Amino acid sequence: METKYTILVPGQPAREGTVDIPMRPSYGNLKTAVVPMLRTIIDGAWEHVTIMLEDGSRSDMFVDEHFVAKRLPLNPEATAHYRRATLTQEPGTNPNGMPAILGPAVVFHRQIWF
């Protein structure tokens, strides 16, 4: 299944692409289809993050696992995706008190991590 993704790198325009991933991929499917692409964007280990897209659907994002230690720059768009679920369910939450996403991120436009 062709799956849309967006690469978000602080200070750069968003880049979009597609990758062929089964509807309910196994870890092996993800390792084959997604990991090589992540390695070209994220320098080192990557981490999965569950997010909510603007339309309210659950999705998946991948970020640099060591973004704090590397002191990577704030990624406002990735941070908005990350915070959206909590802010939707708990409207009084102060977003500035929530964790942020730093450095590059890859946002998938559907759930791929099961």
N, C-alpha and C positions, 0 to 999 in steps of 0.2 A: 504494500500500500504506500503510495507516494505521501510522504509526511513533510509538511512545511516546517521550517525552523528559521529563527532569526538570531543572528550573531550581534551581540551588543558589546561594544568595546568603548570605554569612556573616551570622549574626545573625537570619536569617529562616527560617520553615518552608519546606521544599522544596515546590515547585509542580510538578504534573505536567500534561501535555497530550499531544496527538497532532497530527501533521502528515502530510499525504499526500505520500509520496516513493516513486518507483519502486523496485523491488527492487535494481537496480544503477543508481543515478542518475548522470547526467552532471553535469558542473560546472554546466551551464545549469539543470538541474533543481534542484540545491542552491541556486543563486543565486536562483531564483524562490521556492522553498518555505521555505528556511531563513534566508537572509540578512536578510530583513525582520524576522523574529522576533529574530534575534541583535542587530540594531540597537536593539531596544527594551530589551535587557537589558545589553548591553555598550556602554559609551560610547567609541566609537572603533573602531580596528582590532581584529579578532579573529584568533585563531590556532587551528589544528586540533591536537589532541593524541590520540594513540592510547592507549586504556585497556583494562583488563580488568575486566569486571563481576564481581560476587560469585559468579556461577555459573561463572566461568572463561571466558566467551565474550569475544571481541574486540569492541570497540565504539569509538565516537568521542565526543570531548568538544570543546567550543569554549570558549576563555577569552579574556580581554582580552590582546592582544598586548603591551601595555606595563604589565602588572600590577606589575612590580618598580619601574619608574620612577615610577608613580603611588602607590606605597606602599599598595597595597590590603591589606585585612585577610586573614589566613590563612583558607582555605576547607578545613577538615579533611576533609569528606566527599569533595570533589573530589580532594584530595591522596591520600586512600586509594585511590580509583579509579586515579589516575595511578601510584602506587607498587606496586600489587598485582601486576602482571606480573613486575617485577624481584624482588620479595620471594617470589613463588611459585617462580621459576626459580633464585633464589640465596638460599635461606633464611637464610644467615648474615649477610646485608647489614643494616647498621644503618640503619633508616629515617630517623633523624635526620640522616644524612649525605646524604640524597637531596634533590633539588629539591622544592619545595612549590608548590601552586597557590594563588594569591592572588586575591581578588575573585570576581565572579560566574562561574559556569560553567553550560554547558548540556550535559547528558549524554544521549546517544541510547541507546536500549535495544537497538540492533542496529547492525551496521556500515553506515554510509552513505557513507563516504569510500573510494573505490577508486582 
